[in-house]
Amino acid sequence: MQSELLQQYQRRIADLEIELAVARETSAQARGHASAEKLPVDFSLDAAGIGLFNVDVATQTIHLSAGACRLFGLAVQASYPTSTFERLLVDRNEASNHQSRSDGSAALVVTYQISRADNGALRWIERRARVRRDASGAVIDFGGALRDVTDFRAAMALAAKSHKAVAALLDSRSFLIDLTVRQRALSDPDTVMRMTAQLLGERLGAHRVGFYRILSSSSIQYLNGWSQSALPLLSGISPIDAFGAQAEQLRSRGEMLVFSDSRHDLEGSLNPLAEQGVLSGVEVPLLSNQRWCAGMVVHCANVRGWTEAEVGVIREVAELAWLAVERAEAFLRMSDQVQRQVEKIEVGRKDAKGQREGRLAAESKVHQLQKLEAVGQLTGGIAHDFNNMLAIIMGGLALLQRKLKRGDTDVQKHVDSAMDGAKRAATLTARLLAFSRQHPLSPVPTDINRLMANLSDLLSRTLGESVHLELIQGAGLWNTLVDQNQLENVLLNLCINARDAMPSGGRLTVETNNVHVEQTYALEYDLAVGQYVVLSVSDTGTGMTPDVLARAFEPFFTTKDVGKGSGLGLSQAFGFASQSGGHLKAYSELGHGTTFKIYLPRHFGDAVGQPLPGLRQALRQGRVGEIIMVVDDEDRMRAVASETLRELGYTVVDAANGPEALAKIDAGQDVTVLFTDIIMPDMTGRQLADLALKKLPHLKVLYTTGYTRNAVVHNGILDPGTNFLAKPYSIEDLAGKMGDVLDAADCR
């Protein structure tokens, strides 16, 4: 909108300048000044790059001002034959010719391109003119103003190109997000490839999209894909160089092959593609451990170019698709393993049915009793801890209430007591969610060596002087994708457990290294074969008996004295490792200490920085114009959140549900951040956000809930770009998260 107003403003100024120039010229001619030497010379017009001209129709002579001569690269002189001027035109149809000037039919406003007389440079000239006639209507002369608009046209073209690029980027992001959502819903590798290939092919207007896997150094196997009638579907086993030596060389090095016309390859290395009717295309190799293992091809039967944006989308689609394929294949392998185990058990049962029936029945009873014992221990532990915390909260609030009724203002210790109980309850809930793998993670690429270094001072203070801390950082340690805050909590809990196992002091070693997990170990612990970063915590403490070690990860199981531990630290660590795609393994021997090893998958990417622990900043206050809409179907929760935000200086509006929130937006209520609960009747928070963003595209969204198995968390991981604050939260948590959302460049 601003660019359109600017253009209108510039055009209006130009019109006024030209009208002024033409009026001056006409006035001069009316006074009898017919020669170019008597054309009005206006310093301001010359400085603005505007030249004046007048064509004498009778003599076919063009009179030019000095500024006009400079525009065309001509020597400054009074006049030129019109033929001299016309030789400079790149396209003569765009400007007046002899006939159109004579009969007065020439366009009065026109833009045309010239080749300058002095250096041949191509320039765009805008001409605005008027025709003067005699009493009989015959054309006397044809004159007006000229200006160079080359730079203006270039700027407008650049702006249009930038706008188009931004629109294309947004469109491609939307396509990739939609594709990822669809892929996640599929568990069959062939369906993943077929769906991906069809969506990409139809989007690009391609004729064939296919996937392949490397079988050996000389052959590849084509997998599922999609094609139109112009090109056949790729299938079967083919030589690795079937599409030419150049394609093979590029793919083996991990480089994409992009070609627009295989028939005009100077080296002839694309001839095999041309012979098969593939005239243009893009081929993406996929690497595993720096080795070419698979790939995707996009082929067209016609000649066409490929934009940088299209090539980027093709690469991202290939990588996303292959991740989805590997995930689906892993699921099928696991299903097959389970099925084989079931079949083995069934065969064994049939072979020794009579012998095993009694034992199986006994085992079933034992398992059932163990389950009941575990459930009883879990519920008993939860009830015990929560009752203690509720007693603290209720007792503190009751005393607070009684003192306030008496007018006694010495109540801070009761407020602190109730707050402490609430925080302990929130911590217990978070640990239970971590154990059940329902705590939402926000993983980022992480260098664990750097994280350890940042935590070293905190660990030393926590362990005390009697425990010697030794950090051993593995050389060339790989990065891993992990929630840094959760990993810090797990490491701190493991170190505290180790300290408690060494009451007389000892040595605690925290070590990192890279490992490759083989198939045997992977199957035993339900891991994927591949590369992992291992974080080890070893102590020289009392160790554990086999019975204790077998139950170490059970929730609320603890060997510590009453009040010394909740029994949730190790279960939380185990849940975190599993949720992060890894594993937690314990090694211990009575009297010889204990070692815990956290296996975390390798991440191929640069790590992000970690903030130093313990640094606290002042609460971020609301600013003028920052309006928060709080949406929660729980009245008291909505009231507390609204009042907290007002206390922080924000302007707050609230709504009890999604329809009420949308009605306020429709009524003209502006909103900066939508702070919404996710689980609500009739309309979820995610549905509300999607509809609100259509009405307020600038809107930022912050989700909250006390239970995370919902629309913004999948497989324990927050959806990309999602802002989330778990309930319960403190005023510090809310202030910090709201500040992050508002200060971010673009959050949704």
HUQUICOR-V731832 format. One record per pair of residues at least 24 apart in sequence whose C-alpha atoms are under 10 Angstrom apart, sorted by the first residue. I is the first residue (numbers start at 1). J is the second residue. Records with the same first field share a line. If there is no record, write none. Layout:
I->J ; J
This chain:
3->156 ; 159
7->152 ; 156
14->50 ; 128 ; 145 ; 147
15->128 ; 145
17->44 ; 45 ; 48 ; 50 ; 145
18->45 ; 50 ; 51 ; 52 ; 127 ; 128 ; 129 ; 144 ; 145 ; 146 ; 147
19->128 ; 129 ; 130 ; 144 ; 145
20->45 ; 144 ; 145
21->45 ; 50 ; 51 ; 52 ; 144 ; 145
22->52 ; 53 ; 54 ; 128 ; 129 ; 130 ; 143 ; 144 ; 145
23->130 ; 144
25->52 ; 53 ; 54 ; 143 ; 144 ; 145
26->54 ; 130 ; 132 ; 143 ; 144
34->63
35->62 ; 63 ; 64 ; 78 ; 79
36->62 ; 63 ; 64 ; 65 ; 66 ; 77 ; 78 ; 79 ; 80
37->63 ; 64 ; 65 ; 66 ; 77 ; 78 ; 79
38->63 ; 65 ; 78
39->63 ; 64 ; 65 ; 66 ; 78
40->65
41->65 ; 66 ; 67
42->67
43->67
45->145 ; 147
46->70 ; 147
48->147 ; 148
49->146 ; 147 ; 148 ; 149
50->126 ; 127 ; 145 ; 146 ; 147 ; 148
51->127 ; 144 ; 145 ; 146 ; 147 ; 148
52->127 ; 128 ; 129 ; 143 ; 144 ; 145 ; 146 ; 147
53->79 ; 127 ; 129 ; 142 ; 143 ; 144 ; 145 ; 146
54->79 ; 129 ; 130 ; 131 ; 141 ; 142 ; 143 ; 144 ; 145
55->79 ; 80 ; 81 ; 82 ; 101 ; 102 ; 131 ; 140 ; 141 ; 142 ; 143 ; 144
56->81 ; 82 ; 101 ; 102 ; 139 ; 140 ; 141 ; 142 ; 143
57->82 ; 98 ; 99 ; 101 ; 102 ; 103 ; 104 ; 138 ; 139 ; 140 ; 141 ; 142
58->102 ; 139 ; 140 ; 141
59->141
60->98 ; 101 ; 102 ; 141
61->85 ; 141
62->141 ; 142 ; 143
63->143
64->143 ; 145 ; 146
65->145
67->146 ; 147
68->145 ; 146 ; 147 ; 148
69->117
70->116 ; 117 ; 118
71->114 ; 116 ; 117 ; 123 ; 124 ; 125 ; 146 ; 147 ; 148
72->114 ; 115 ; 116 ; 117 ; 118 ; 119 ; 120 ; 121 ; 122 ; 123 ; 125 ; 148
73->115 ; 116 ; 117 ; 118 ; 119 ; 120 ; 121
74->116 ; 117 ; 118
75->117 ; 118
84->117
85->114 ; 117
86->114
87->114 ; 115 ; 116 ; 117
88->113 ; 114 ; 115 ; 116 ; 117 ; 120 ; 122
89->113 ; 114 ; 115 ; 116 ; 122 ; 123
90->114 ; 115 ; 122 ; 123 ; 124
95->127
101->131 ; 139 ; 140 ; 141 ; 142
102->131 ; 138 ; 139 ; 140 ; 141 ; 142
103->131 ; 137 ; 138 ; 139 ; 140
104->130 ; 131 ; 132 ; 133 ; 137 ; 138 ; 139 ; 140 ; 141 ; 142
105->131 ; 139
106->130 ; 131 ; 142
108->142 ; 143 ; 144
109->144 ; 145
111->146 ; 147 ; 148 ; 149
112->149
113->148 ; 149 ; 150
122->150
123->148 ; 149 ; 150 ; 151
124->148 ; 149 ; 150 ; 151 ; 152 ; 153 ; 154
125->149 ; 150
126->150
165->309
168->309 ; 310
169->309 ; 310 ; 313
172->309 ; 310 ; 312 ; 313
173->313
175->199 ; 200 ; 203 ; 313 ; 317
176->200 ; 313 ; 316 ; 317 ; 320
177->720
179->317 ; 320 ; 321
180->317 ; 320 ; 321 ; 324
183->320 ; 321 ; 323 ; 324 ; 325 ; 328
184->324 ; 327 ; 328 ; 714
185->324
186->324 ; 325 ; 327 ; 328
187->324 ; 325 ; 327 ; 328 ; 329 ; 330 ; 331 ; 332
188->324 ; 325 ; 327 ; 328 ; 329 ; 331 ; 332
189->223 ; 224 ; 321 ; 322 ; 324 ; 325 ; 326 ; 327 ; 328 ; 329 ; 330 ; 331 ; 332
190->223 ; 224 ; 225 ; 325 ; 328 ; 329
191->224 ; 225 ; 325 ; 328
192->224 ; 225 ; 321 ; 322 ; 324 ; 325 ; 328
193->223 ; 224 ; 225 ; 226 ; 296 ; 318 ; 321 ; 322 ; 324 ; 325
194->223 ; 224 ; 225 ; 226 ; 227
195->224 ; 225 ; 226 ; 321
196->224 ; 225 ; 226 ; 317 ; 318 ; 320 ; 321
197->224 ; 225 ; 226 ; 227 ; 296 ; 297 ; 298 ; 317 ; 318 ; 321
198->225 ; 226 ; 227 ; 228
199->226
200->226 ; 298 ; 313 ; 314 ; 317 ; 318
201->225 ; 226 ; 227 ; 228 ; 298 ; 299 ; 300 ; 314
202->226 ; 227 ; 228
203->310
204->298 ; 300 ; 306 ; 310 ; 313 ; 314
205->299 ; 300
206->230 ; 231 ; 280 ; 281 ; 298 ; 299 ; 300 ; 301 ; 302 ; 304
207->231 ; 232 ; 233 ; 278 ; 281 ; 298 ; 299 ; 300 ; 301 ; 302
208->232 ; 233 ; 234 ; 278 ; 281 ; 297 ; 298 ; 299 ; 300 ; 301
209->233 ; 234 ; 281 ; 282 ; 283 ; 296 ; 297 ; 298 ; 299 ; 300
210->234 ; 235 ; 283 ; 295 ; 296 ; 297 ; 298 ; 299
211->235 ; 283 ; 284 ; 285 ; 294 ; 295 ; 296 ; 297 ; 298 ; 318 ; 321 ; 322
212->236 ; 237 ; 238 ; 285 ; 286 ; 293 ; 294 ; 295 ; 296 ; 297
213->237 ; 285 ; 286 ; 292 ; 293 ; 294 ; 295 ; 296
214->238 ; 240 ; 292 ; 293 ; 294 ; 295
215->239 ; 240 ; 293 ; 294
216->240 ; 293
220->293 ; 294 ; 295
221->294
222->294 ; 295 ; 296
223->294 ; 296
225->296 ; 297
226->298
227->298 ; 299 ; 300
228->300 ; 301
229->301
230->277 ; 278 ; 300 ; 301 ; 302
231->276 ; 277 ; 278 ; 299 ; 300 ; 301
232->276 ; 277
234->297
241->272
242->272 ; 273 ; 276
243->269 ; 270 ; 271 ; 272 ; 273 ; 274 ; 275 ; 276 ; 278
244->268 ; 269 ; 270 ; 271 ; 272 ; 273
245->269 ; 270 ; 271 ; 272
246->270
247->272 ; 273 ; 283 ; 284 ; 285
248->285
250->283 ; 284 ; 285
251->283 ; 284 ; 285 ; 286 ; 287 ; 291 ; 292 ; 293 ; 294 ; 295
252->285 ; 286 ; 287 ; 290 ; 291 ; 292 ; 293
253->285 ; 287 ; 290 ; 291 ; 292
254->284 ; 285 ; 286 ; 287 ; 290 ; 291 ; 292 ; 293 ; 295
255->283 ; 284 ; 285 ; 286
256->282 ; 283 ; 284 ; 285 ; 286 ; 295 ; 297 ; 311 ; 315
257->281 ; 282 ; 283 ; 284 ; 285 ; 297 ; 311
258->282 ; 283 ; 284 ; 298 ; 305 ; 306 ; 311
259->283 ; 299 ; 303 ; 304 ; 305 ; 306
260->300 ; 302 ; 303 ; 304 ; 305 ; 306
261->300 ; 301 ; 302 ; 303 ; 304 ; 305
262->302 ; 303
263->303
273->299
274->301
276->301
277->301 ; 302
278->302 ; 303
279->303 ; 304
280->304 ; 305 ; 306
281->305 ; 306 ; 311
282->306 ; 310 ; 311 ; 314 ; 315
283->311 ; 314 ; 315 ; 318
284->311 ; 314 ; 315 ; 316 ; 317 ; 318 ; 319
285->315 ; 318 ; 319
286->315 ; 318 ; 319 ; 322
287->319
288->530
289->530 ; 531 ; 604
294->318 ; 322
295->319 ; 322
296->321 ; 322
330->528
334->523 ; 526
337->523
374->554 ; 555 ; 556 ; 557
375->555
377->554 ; 555 ; 556 ; 557
378->432 ; 554 ; 555 ; 556 ; 557
379->555 ; 556
380->556
381->555 ; 556 ; 557 ; 566 ; 567 ; 568
382->425 ; 428 ; 429 ; 432 ; 555 ; 556 ; 566
385->424 ; 425 ; 428 ; 556 ; 563 ; 566
386->421 ; 422 ; 424 ; 425 ; 426 ; 428 ; 429
387->425
388->421 ; 424 ; 425
389->417 ; 418 ; 420 ; 421 ; 422 ; 423 ; 424 ; 425 ; 426 ; 428
390->418 ; 421 ; 422 ; 424 ; 425
391->418 ; 421
392->417 ; 418 ; 419 ; 420 ; 421 ; 422
393->417 ; 418 ; 419 ; 420 ; 421 ; 422 ; 423 ; 425
394->418 ; 421
396->420 ; 421
419->730
422->728 ; 730
423->728 ; 729 ; 730
425->728
426->727 ; 728 ; 729 ; 730
427->728
428->566 ; 568 ; 569
429->706 ; 727 ; 728
430->572 ; 706 ; 726 ; 727 ; 728
431->555 ; 568 ; 569 ; 570 ; 571 ; 572 ; 573 ; 575 ; 576
432->555 ; 556 ; 568 ; 569 ; 571 ; 572 ; 575
433->572 ; 575 ; 576 ; 707 ; 708
434->486 ; 568 ; 569 ; 571 ; 572 ; 573 ; 574 ; 575 ; 576 ; 577 ; 578 ; 579 ; 716
435->553 ; 554 ; 555 ; 568 ; 569 ; 570 ; 571 ; 572 ; 573 ; 574 ; 575 ; 576 ; 577 ; 578 ; 579
436->555 ; 571 ; 572 ; 574 ; 575 ; 576 ; 578 ; 579
437->572 ; 574 ; 575 ; 576 ; 577 ; 578 ; 579 ; 580 ; 708 ; 709 ; 715 ; 716
438->575 ; 576 ; 579 ; 707 ; 708 ; 709 ; 713 ; 714 ; 715 ; 716 ; 717
439->486 ; 572 ; 575 ; 576 ; 579 ; 706 ; 707 ; 708 ; 709 ; 713 ; 716 ; 717 ; 718 ; 726
440->483 ; 576 ; 579 ; 707 ; 708 ; 709 ; 712 ; 713 ; 714 ; 715 ; 716 ; 717 ; 718 ; 719 ; 724 ; 725 ; 726
441->482 ; 483 ; 484 ; 485 ; 486 ; 576 ; 579 ; 580 ; 713 ; 714 ; 715 ; 716 ; 717 ; 718 ; 719
442->481 ; 482 ; 483 ; 484 ; 485 ; 486 ; 713 ; 716 ; 717 ; 718 ; 719 ; 720 ; 722 ; 723 ; 724
443->480 ; 481 ; 482 ; 483 ; 484 ; 485 ; 486 ; 487 ; 580 ; 717 ; 718
444->479 ; 480 ; 481 ; 482 ; 483 ; 484 ; 603 ; 605 ; 606 ; 607 ; 608 ; 609
445->479 ; 480 ; 481 ; 482 ; 483 ; 484 ; 602 ; 603 ; 604 ; 605 ; 606 ; 607 ; 608 ; 609
446->478 ; 479 ; 480 ; 481 ; 482 ; 483 ; 484 ; 602 ; 603 ; 605 ; 606 ; 607 ; 608 ; 609 ; 610
447->477 ; 478 ; 479 ; 480 ; 481 ; 482 ; 484 ; 533 ; 603 ; 606 ; 607 ; 608 ; 609 ; 610
448->473 ; 474 ; 477 ; 478 ; 479 ; 480 ; 482 ; 484 ; 487 ; 488 ; 511 ; 512 ; 513 ; 533 ; 534 ; 535 ; 607 ; 610
449->473 ; 474 ; 475 ; 476 ; 477 ; 478 ; 479 ; 511 ; 512 ; 513 ; 535
450->607 ; 609 ; 610
451->484 ; 487 ; 488 ; 609 ; 610 ; 611 ; 612 ; 613
452->488 ; 491 ; 510 ; 511 ; 512 ; 535
453->612
454->610 ; 611 ; 612 ; 613
455->488 ; 491 ; 492 ; 612 ; 613 ; 614
456->510 ; 613
457->613
458->492 ; 612 ; 613 ; 614
459->491 ; 492 ; 495 ; 496
460->495
462->492 ; 495 ; 496 ; 499
463->492 ; 495 ; 496 ; 497 ; 498 ; 499 ; 500 ; 505 ; 508
464->499 ; 505
465->505 ; 506
466->499 ; 502 ; 503 ; 504 ; 505 ; 506 ; 507
467->498 ; 499 ; 502 ; 503 ; 504 ; 505 ; 506 ; 507 ; 508 ; 539 ; 540
468->499 ; 505 ; 506 ; 507 ; 508 ; 509 ; 539
469->495 ; 506 ; 507 ; 508 ; 509 ; 510 ; 539
470->507 ; 508 ; 509 ; 510 ; 511 ; 538
471->508 ; 509 ; 510 ; 511 ; 512 ; 537
472->509 ; 510 ; 511 ; 512 ; 513 ; 536
473->510 ; 511 ; 512 ; 513 ; 535
474->511 ; 512 ; 513 ; 514 ; 533 ; 534 ; 535
475->512 ; 513 ; 514
476->513 ; 514
477->512 ; 513 ; 514 ; 515 ; 532 ; 533 ; 534 ; 602
478->512 ; 513 ; 514 ; 515 ; 531 ; 532 ; 533 ; 534 ; 601 ; 602 ; 603 ; 604 ; 605 ; 606 ; 607
479->514 ; 532 ; 533 ; 600 ; 601 ; 602 ; 603 ; 604 ; 605 ; 606 ; 607 ; 608
480->532 ; 533 ; 534 ; 580 ; 599 ; 600 ; 601 ; 602 ; 603 ; 604 ; 605 ; 606 ; 607
481->580 ; 581 ; 600 ; 601 ; 602 ; 603 ; 604 ; 605 ; 607
482->576 ; 577 ; 579 ; 580 ; 581 ; 600 ; 601 ; 602 ; 603
483->576 ; 580 ; 717
484->610 ; 611
485->610 ; 611 ; 613
486->572 ; 573 ; 576 ; 577
487->573 ; 576 ; 577 ; 580 ; 598
488->613
489->569 ; 572 ; 573
490->569 ; 570 ; 572 ; 573 ; 574 ; 576 ; 577 ; 598
491->535 ; 536 ; 537 ; 573 ; 598
492->569
493->568 ; 569 ; 570 ; 572 ; 573
494->536 ; 537 ; 538 ; 539 ; 569 ; 570 ; 573 ; 595 ; 596
495->537 ; 538 ; 539
496->569
497->539 ; 541 ; 560 ; 565 ; 569 ; 570
498->537 ; 538 ; 539 ; 540 ; 541 ; 542 ; 543 ; 593 ; 594 ; 595 ; 596
499->539 ; 540 ; 541
500->541 ; 542 ; 560 ; 564
501->539 ; 540 ; 541 ; 542 ; 543 ; 544 ; 560 ; 593 ; 594
502->539 ; 540 ; 541 ; 542 ; 543 ; 593
503->541 ; 542
504->541
505->539 ; 540 ; 541
506->539 ; 540 ; 541 ; 593
507->538 ; 539 ; 540 ; 541 ; 593
508->537 ; 538 ; 539 ; 540 ; 541 ; 593 ; 594 ; 595
509->536 ; 537 ; 538 ; 539 ; 540 ; 595
510->535 ; 536 ; 537 ; 538 ; 539 ; 595 ; 596 ; 597
511->535 ; 536 ; 537 ; 538 ; 597
512->536 ; 537 ; 597 ; 598
513->599
514->599 ; 600 ; 601 ; 602
515->599 ; 600 ; 601 ; 602
516->601 ; 602
517->599 ; 601
522->583
525->582 ; 583 ; 584 ; 585
526->578 ; 581 ; 582 ; 583
527->578 ; 581 ; 582 ; 583 ; 599 ; 601
528->581 ; 582 ; 601
529->601
530->601 ; 602
531->599 ; 600 ; 601 ; 602 ; 603
532->582 ; 598 ; 599 ; 600 ; 601 ; 602 ; 603
533->582 ; 597 ; 598 ; 599 ; 600 ; 601 ; 602 ; 603
534->582 ; 583 ; 584 ; 596 ; 597 ; 598 ; 599 ; 600 ; 601 ; 602
535->584 ; 596 ; 597 ; 598 ; 599 ; 600
536->584 ; 585 ; 586 ; 595 ; 596 ; 597 ; 598 ; 599
537->586 ; 594 ; 595 ; 596 ; 597 ; 598
538->586 ; 587 ; 588 ; 593 ; 594 ; 595 ; 596 ; 597
539->588 ; 592 ; 593 ; 594 ; 595 ; 596
540->591 ; 592 ; 593 ; 594 ; 595
541->588 ; 589 ; 590 ; 591 ; 592 ; 593 ; 594
542->588 ; 589 ; 590 ; 591 ; 592 ; 593 ; 594
543->587 ; 588 ; 589 ; 590 ; 591 ; 592 ; 593 ; 594 ; 595
544->587 ; 588 ; 589 ; 590 ; 591 ; 592 ; 593 ; 594
545->588 ; 589 ; 590 ; 591
546->587 ; 588 ; 589 ; 590
548->588
549->586 ; 587 ; 588 ; 589 ; 590 ; 594
550->586
552->586
553->584 ; 585 ; 586
570->596
573->598
574->598
576->716
577->601
579->715 ; 716 ; 717
580->715 ; 716 ; 717
581->715
616->732
617->732 ; 736
618->732 ; 735 ; 736
619->648 ; 731 ; 732 ; 733 ; 734 ; 735 ; 736 ; 739
620->648 ; 649 ; 732 ; 734 ; 735 ; 736 ; 737 ; 738 ; 739 ; 740
621->645 ; 646 ; 647 ; 648 ; 649 ; 650 ; 735 ; 736 ; 738 ; 739
622->646 ; 647 ; 648 ; 649 ; 650 ; 651 ; 735 ; 738 ; 739 ; 742
623->648 ; 649 ; 650 ; 651
624->649 ; 650 ; 651
625->650 ; 651 ; 670 ; 671 ; 672
626->650 ; 651 ; 652 ; 670 ; 671 ; 672 ; 673 ; 742
627->651 ; 652 ; 653 ; 669 ; 670 ; 671 ; 672 ; 673 ; 674
628->652 ; 653 ; 654 ; 670 ; 671 ; 672 ; 673 ; 674 ; 675 ; 700 ; 701 ; 738
629->653 ; 654 ; 655 ; 661 ; 664 ; 665 ; 669 ; 670 ; 671 ; 672 ; 673 ; 674 ; 675 ; 676 ; 701
630->654 ; 655 ; 656 ; 657 ; 661 ; 673 ; 674 ; 675 ; 676 ; 677 ; 702
631->655 ; 656 ; 657 ; 658 ; 660 ; 661 ; 674 ; 675 ; 676 ; 677 ; 678 ; 680 ; 685 ; 688 ; 703 ; 704
632->656 ; 657 ; 658 ; 675 ; 676 ; 677 ; 678 ; 679 ; 680 ; 685 ; 704 ; 705
633->657 ; 658 ; 676 ; 677 ; 678 ; 679 ; 680 ; 681
634->677 ; 680
637->677 ; 728
638->676 ; 677
641->675 ; 729 ; 731 ; 734
642->675
644->730 ; 731 ; 734 ; 735
645->731 ; 734 ; 735 ; 738
647->731
648->731 ; 734 ; 735
656->680
657->681 ; 682 ; 683 ; 684 ; 685 ; 688
658->682 ; 683 ; 684 ; 685 ; 686 ; 687 ; 688 ; 689 ; 691 ; 692
659->683 ; 688
661->688 ; 692
662->688 ; 689 ; 691 ; 692 ; 695
665->692 ; 695 ; 696
666->692 ; 695 ; 696
670->696 ; 699
671->696 ; 698 ; 699 ; 700
672->696 ; 698 ; 699 ; 700 ; 701 ; 742
673->698 ; 699 ; 700 ; 701 ; 702 ; 738 ; 741 ; 742 ; 747 ; 748
674->699 ; 700 ; 701 ; 702 ; 703 ; 748
675->700 ; 701 ; 702 ; 703 ; 704 ; 723 ; 724 ; 725 ; 738
676->701 ; 702 ; 703 ; 704 ; 705 ; 724
677->702 ; 703 ; 704 ; 705 ; 706 ; 724 ; 725 ; 726 ; 727
678->702 ; 703 ; 704 ; 705 ; 706 ; 707 ; 708 ; 710 ; 711 ; 712 ; 724
679->704 ; 705 ; 706 ; 707 ; 708 ; 709 ; 710 ; 711
680->705
684->710 ; 711
685->710 ; 711 ; 712
686->710 ; 711 ; 712
687->711
689->748
690->748
693->748
697->748
698->746 ; 747 ; 748
699->746 ; 747 ; 748
700->741 ; 742 ; 744 ; 746 ; 747 ; 748
701->738 ; 741 ; 742 ; 747 ; 748
702->737 ; 738 ; 741 ; 742 ; 747 ; 748
703->748
704->728 ; 729
720->748
721->746 ; 747 ; 748
722->747 ; 748
723->747 ; 748
